[in-house]
Amino acid sequence: MTAFHSGACFCGAVEIRAEGTPLEMGYCHCASCRTYSGGPMSGYVLWPQDKVVVSRGAERLGRFNKSGMSERRHCLQCGGHVLTEHPGLGLTDVRPGILRDFAFAPSVHINYAEAVLPVRDGLPKLRDFPPEAGGSGELMPE
């Protein structure tokens, strides 16, 4: 039986549905994610792009692409962040805070070289990205 995970933006106008088990969950410390999220780091949940669909309110879903790599999607009604598409990687990052009844279990920190908030949680801290995503895969100390 395939698990489905659903979520919605802040006002509920945009809903998403993700199928199956995420590929990875973690925290990103890059400046782009920090400024977009408004926090010192940003949680992410990655699925293959074909496993995430907008099930309601697609016409209310805005987009912004600053870097050319990521399509950040938000609700045009409430401004709530919903997901980020990474077409070059074939991945979609669903904002963990919008998922209902979802056990967020991060396994890694990425772009830790840009961290503004040190975290001592025992998880691996990658300097940038894993090699399969074009990074060095280099680990940093906590």
Secondary structure, 3 states (H helix, E strand, C coil): CCCEEEEECCCCCCEEEEECCCCEEEEECCHHHHHHHCCCCEEEEEEEHHHEEEEECHHHEEEECCCCCCEEEEECCCCCEEEEEECCCCEEEECHHHECCCCCCCCEEECHHHCCCCCCCCCCEECCCCHHHCCCCCEECC
